[in-house]
């Protein structure tokens, strides 16, 4: 495909995920390149599953633990850290 990671707009993806976590109904704006649009959507689709894949353990008794998907506030913190790491790497 000839696409390099620096061609992607990770900020576009993070902004979409942040709006979704805030309960909004975001739309992905086109960057004008069909392949990049597809890759952005694929990243969103993959990362959108992360809050359900990362479980928080809560001890509910001496021998029992409850596992819950992360709440939106924690996911927003993760997105903030992701955004910071990306900006520091550039």
Backbone as CSV, one residue per row, in Angstrom:
resi,resn,N_x,N_y,N_z,CA_x,CA_y,CA_z,C_x,C_y,C_z
1,UNK,0.814,-1.203,0.000,0.000,0.000,0.000,0.850,1.256,0.000
2,UNK,2.069,1.152,0.503,2.942,2.309,0.518,2.604,3.337,1.589
3,UNK,1.867,2.931,2.604,1.487,3.858,3.676,2.451,3.670,4.842
4,UNK,2.970,4.786,5.350,3.866,4.760,6.497,3.088,5.243,7.721
5,UNK,3.485,4.832,8.922,2.778,5.279,10.126,2.643,6.794,10.218
6,UNK,3.664,7.507,9.744,3.582,8.978,9.829,2.530,9.567,8.885
7,UNK,2.034,8.748,7.942,0.964,9.209,7.051,-0.392,9.240,7.758
8,UNK,-0.504,8.447,8.811,-1.777,8.355,9.522,-1.952,9.526,10.477
9,UNK,-3.196,9.928,10.675,-3.500,10.967,11.648,-4.020,10.299,12.916
10,UNK,-3.079,9.976,13.813,-3.484,9.356,15.068,-4.329,10.321,15.882
11,UNK,-4.100,11.620,15.725,-4.909,12.608,16.437,-6.371,12.509,16.014
12,UNK,-6.608,12.295,14.739,-7.963,12.124,14.220,-8.644,10.943,14.902
13,UNK,-7.911,9.845,15.043,-8.445,8.635,15.682,-8.706,8.887,17.167
14,UNK,-7.748,9.500,17.858,-7.913,9.780,19.288,-9.097,10.714,19.521
15,UNK,-9.226,11.740,18.700,-10.356,12.666,18.849,-11.687,11.950,18.692
16,UNK,-11.782,11.042,17.711,-13.016,10.288,17.491,-13.316,9.412,18.705
17,UNK,-12.293,8.706,19.199,-12.487,7.825,20.356,-12.872,8.619,21.602
18,UNK,-12.276,9.793,21.769,-12.604,10.630,22.925,-14.066,11.076,22.862
19,UNK,-14.509,11.513,21.706,-15.911,11.933,21.560,-16.857,10.769,21.839
20,UNK,-16.510,9.602,21.358,-17.347,8.416,21.590,-17.429,8.100,23.083
21,UNK,-16.280,8.152,23.770,-16.241,7.871,25.208,-17.042,8.895,26.003
22,UNK,-17.154,10.099,25.479,-17.939,11.151,26.140,-19.424,11.042,25.833
23,UNK,-19.813,9.999,25.098,-21.224,9.776,24.805,-21.731,10.517,23.591
24,UNK,-20.823,11.111,22.848,-21.221,11.821,21.634,-21.294,10.833,20.475
25,UNK,-21.829,11.269,19.362,-21.937,10.441,18.168,-20.997,11.012,17.098
26,UNK,-19.696,10.696,17.206,-18.723,11.317,16.301,-18.836,10.784,14.873
27,UNK,-18.431,11.613,13.951,-18.308,11.176,12.555,-16.842,11.342,12.165
28,UNK,-16.365,10.398,11.400,-14.981,10.431,10.967,-14.883,11.246,9.694
29,UNK,-14.146,12.331,9.766,-14.005,13.160,8.572,-12.968,12.542,7.643
30,UNK,-13.218,12.660,6.376,-12.318,12.109,5.379,-11.056,12.957,5.294
31,UNK,-9.940,12.275,5.097,-8.686,13.014,4.899,-8.385,13.163,3.416
32,UNK,-9.299,12.685,2.579,-9.137,12.845,1.142,-8.400,11.707,0.461
33,UNK,-8.017,10.699,1.223,-7.317,9.546,0.656,-8.074,8.297,1.094
34,UNK,-8.568,7.545,0.139,-9.416,6.384,0.439,-8.694,5.344,1.303
35,UNK,-7.428,5.117,1.038,-6.669,4.124,1.815,-6.470,4.610,3.244
36,UNK,-6.090,5.864,3.409,-5.917,6.401,4.760,-7.239,6.432,5.511
37,UNK,-8.327,6.771,4.822,-9.643,6.742,5.471,-9.957,5.338,5.983
38,UNK,-9.662,4.335,5.155,-9.899,2.945,5.552,-9.046,2.584,6.772
39,UNK,-7.773,2.953,6.761,-6.886,2.634,7.872,-7.291,3.352,9.152
40,UNK,-7.714,4.609,9.027,-8.211,5.326,10.209,-9.420,4.607,10.798
41,UNK,-10.347,4.199,9.941,-11.537,3.497,10.420,-11.163,2.156,11.050
42,UNK,-10.201,1.449,10.471,-9.763,0.173,11.030,-9.134,0.365,12.415
43,UNK,-8.340,1.426,12.577,-7.767,1.732,13.893,-8.866,2.025,14.910
44,UNK,-9.842,2.807,14.499,-10.958,3.124,15.390,-11.697,1.849,15.775
45,UNK,-12.003,1.014,14.795,-12.723,-0.224,15.076,-11.961,-1.096,16.064
46,UNK,-10.642,-1.163,15.901,-9.833,-1.978,16.800,-9.767,-1.370,18.201
47,UNK,-9.472,-0.085,18.276,-9.326,0.567,19.580,-10.656,0.727,20.311
48,UNK,-11.734,0.755,19.589,-13.057,0.879,20.194,-13.366,-0.308,21.098
49,UNK,-12.738,-1.438,20.849,-12.963,-2.642,21.653,-12.132,-2.665,22.933
50,UNK,-11.132,-1.816,23.016,-10.220,-1.864,24.156,-10.895,-1.708,25.524
51,UNK,-11.830,-0.790,25.712,-12.435,-0.683,27.046,-13.074,-1.989,27.532
52,UNK,-13.575,-2.800,26.633,-14.170,-4.079,27.025,-13.113,-5.169,27.181
53,UNK,-11.944,-4.980,26.580,-10.887,-5.982,26.638,-9.973,-5.814,27.838
54,UNK,-9.924,-4.622,28.401,-9.070,-4.364,29.558,-9.971,-4.366,30.783
55,UNK,-9.762,-5.349,31.618,-10.642,-5.537,32.772,-10.004,-5.000,34.039
56,UNK,-10.827,-4.374,34.855,-10.395,-3.883,36.153,-10.848,-4.889,37.204
57,UNK,-9.934,-5.309,38.047,-10.238,-6.304,39.074,-10.634,-5.609,40.369
58,UNK,-11.751,-6.039,40.945,-12.225,-5.502,42.216,-12.428,-6.669,43.173
59,UNK,-11.722,-6.640,44.276,-11.897,-7.700,45.267,-13.254,-7.514,45.924
60,UNK,-14.075,-8.539,45.858,-15.426,-8.481,46.436,-15.557,-9.319,47.697
61,UNK,-14.550,-10.039,48.011,-14.533,-10.874,49.208,-13.146,-11.454,49.380
62,UNK,-12.996,-12.251,50.421,-11.676,-12.819,50.693,-11.166,-13.659,49.528
63,UNK,-12.052,-14.414,48.916,-11.653,-15.311,47.834,-12.335,-15.009,46.513
64,UNK,-12.843,-13.815,46.360,-13.550,-13.526,45.107,-13.142,-12.164,44.538
65,UNK,-13.099,-12.130,43.231,-12.742,-10.911,42.500,-13.765,-10.726,41.381
66,UNK,-14.221,-9.510,41.228,-15.130,-9.179,40.128,-14.318,-8.438,39.067
67,UNK,-14.551,-8.798,37.824,-13.860,-8.156,36.709,-14.854,-7.325,35.920
68,UNK,-14.542,-6.054,35.749,-15.409,-5.133,35.017,-14.630,-4.472,33.892
69,UNK,-15.340,-4.201,32.799,-14.736,-3.410,31.728,-14.459,-2.009,32.273
70,UNK,-13.430,-1.387,31.737,-13.090,-0.051,32.241,-14.207,0.943,31.960
71,UNK,-14.348,1.890,32.858,-15.383,2.908,32.665,-14.858,4.001,31.736
72,UNK,-15.758,4.798,31.175,-15.342,5.821,30.208,-14.307,6.813,30.741
73,UNK,-14.390,7.166,32.023,-13.429,8.129,32.577,-12.010,7.564,32.538
74,UNK,-11.870,6.277,32.859,-10.551,5.650,32.815,-10.063,5.541,31.374
75,UNK,-10.957,5.211,30.452,-10.608,5.128,29.037,-10.144,6.491,28.532
76,UNK,-10.793,7.564,28.961,-10.370,8.915,28.565,-8.957,9.207,29.072
77,UNK,-8.640,8.744,30.284,-7.278,8.912,30.798,-6.283,8.152,29.933
78,UNK,-6.653,6.946,29.507,-5.790,6.156,28.629,-5.554,6.886,27.312
79,UNK,-6.615,7.470,26.762,-6.471,8.219,25.514,-5.569,9.429,25.701
80,UNK,-5.672,10.091,26.858,-4.792,11.226,27.149,-3.326,10.789,27.176
81,UNK,-3.066,9.641,27.804,-1.692,9.121,27.863,-1.199,8.730,26.475
82,UNK,-2.067,8.133,25.694,-1.726,7.755,24.317,-1.370,9.008,23.513
83,UNK,-2.178,10.038,23.660,-1.940,11.295,22.949,-0.607,11.918,23.380
84,UNK,-0.323,11.903,24.675,0.932,12.450,25.185,2.125,11.669,24.645
85,UNK,2.019,10.344,24.668,3.116,9.507,24.166,3.369,9.759,22.686
86,UNK,2.310,9.928,21.928,2.471,10.214,20.494,3.152,11.560,20.269
87,UNK,2.720,12.570,21.018,3.308,13.893,20.811,4.768,13.925,21.250
88,UNK,5.132,13.152,22.269,6.532,13.118,22.718,7.420,12.352,21.743
89,UNK,6.828,11.451,20.973,7.630,10.654,20.041,7.866,11.361,18.714
90,UNK,7.230,12.505,18.516,7.371,13.209,17.231,8.392,14.311,17.301
